[in-house]
Amino acid sequence: MKANNLQVIYVMWLREMKRFLRAKSRIIGSLAMPFFFLLAMGMGFNSGFNLPGVPQGTNYLDFLVPGIIGMTMLFSSMFAGLSVLWDKEFGFLKEIMVAPVSRLVIVLGRIAGGLTTALIQGILIFIISLFLGFKVVNLFGIILALLFMALIGVGFIGFGVAVASKMEDTQGFSLIMQFIVFPTFLLSGAFFPVTNFPSWMRPLAYLDPLTYGVDGLRASLIGFSQFSPILDLSLLLIFSLVMVILGSWFFSKTEV
């Protein structure tokens, strides 16, 4: 990749990082809901957790943490598309669209910035969960979990950019994202095993990319999964590549 393209990616990444770090309320707000779920559900259901399909003696907090990390990555990544609309509103998008650089490079810069902020939030939730009693099977699993977190982030940021590129206002984008985000999260098996879902709901869960992200995080961190980790990794990789391509294509067609 040319040095000029790398510089563009760096500038876009740095801009997203500055925007994130300056908004202290955004950091606190992004951690509030995951922390609530960990505290209320993880600690509340811990003693009475016993579900089919889950090894006996599994702590509910241990089962829940990978799902909450997946939720954090999903929420942070999907709403990263808002930056496209903000830039469109304040004229910055017009400036970068007329620059002699590839649209793919611009999207990669946005993905890099959005992914970094999402990873920061996911890692913070992981650290908080350790203080609440979460136990990791082995240290290598943390590295593998970071890979799954990165793929979740890239895929859903690409999706968010694609949707934002076709939108005109932030309110409409937020409504559509909420309509998509919550079903995606609830169908992922973050709270309960997918195999315990009603038979009519399971196909929807199997179509949900986050299902494989959460399952991969569980395999990495607690050594329990309902699918093969290779399958989880492969499907997430395909999803991420497709979303990056779609995000780049829709972004290139956006009108400013």
Secondary structure, 3 states (H helix, E strand, C coil): CCHHHHHHHHHHHHHHHHHHHHCHHHHHHHHHHHHHHHHHHHHHCCCCCCCCCCCCCCCHHHHHHHHHHHHHHHHHHHHHHHHHHHHHHHCHHHHHHCCCCCHHHHHHHHHHHHHHHHHHHHHHHHHHHHHHCCCCCCHHHHHHHHHHHHHHHHHHHHHHHHHHHCCCCHHHHHHHHHHHHHHHHHCCCCCCCHHHCCCCCHHHHHHCHHHHHHHHHHHHHCCCCCCCHHHHHHHHHHHHHHHHHHHHHHHHCCCC
